Amino acid sequence: MNEYFLQQMNQYELYEIAEFGIRERIMLRLEGKQKDHPQFLYDEIEKLEDMDVEELRKSIRIHAELFQLEKLSKWISHS
């Protein structure tokens, strides 16, 4: 996600984006595109409630990158 936009968002907006990103990673697991159980990601959603703005931005960066890697690994494994 564009760093400029992350800096402009308030805590509520950041929370919504962070939650959405983690839920997308959960969907990869529920669809069988990733083999591990998604419980650890549900736990990550629970942690969002206690995060401040900087922690939410960091979470968005991390989960966005991991989502891209997981989608890429799925694509590579099906090639």
N, C-alpha and C positions, 0 to 999 in steps of 0.2 A: 504494500500500500504506500502511496505517496506520502513522504514525510511531512510535506507542507500541510496536507489535509489532516494528518494525525495531530499536528500542533494546533490546528484551529478548532478541533472538536472538544466539547465539554465532556465531563465524566459520564453522563448518561449515554451520550452517543458512542463513546469509546467502549462502554460496557456492552452495548448492543452489538457492536461490530466484533468485539472479542468473543462474545457468546456465539454469534453466528459462525465465526471461523472455527471454533471448537466443534460446533454441531456439524459442520461440513466434514470434519475429520471423523466424527462418529458415524456419519452416513457411509463413508468409505468402508467402515467395518461392518455395518449392518447389511450393506450390499454385497459383502464378501470380497471386497477388493483389497482389504487388508485383513490379515489372519488373526491378529491379536484381539482380545476382548476390549470393548470400549469403556469399561468401568473407570479406568484411570482418567479418561477424558471427562466423564461425568463429574469426577472429583475435581478436575480443573475448573469446571463451570462453577462449582460450589465456592472455590477460592476467589473467583472474580468479585464476589460481594465485598470482600475485605480489602480490595486493591485500591490504591490511589491512582491518580491520573497517569503518572509515569509508569507505574507497574502495569496498568492496562495497556499503555502504548507498547511496552516491552512484550506483553503477552500476545498482542496482535501481530507484532513482527515475528515472533517465534512460531506461532501457530500458522501464520500465512506461509512461512518458509517450509515448515514441516508438511503442510498440506500439498504444496507444490512438489516436494520430494516424494511424497506418498503417491500422488497421482502419476508422477513420472515413473516411479518404480513399478506401478501397476501396468503402465503402458509398455515399458521395457519387457516385463515378464510375459506379456501377451504377444510380443512380436515374434 
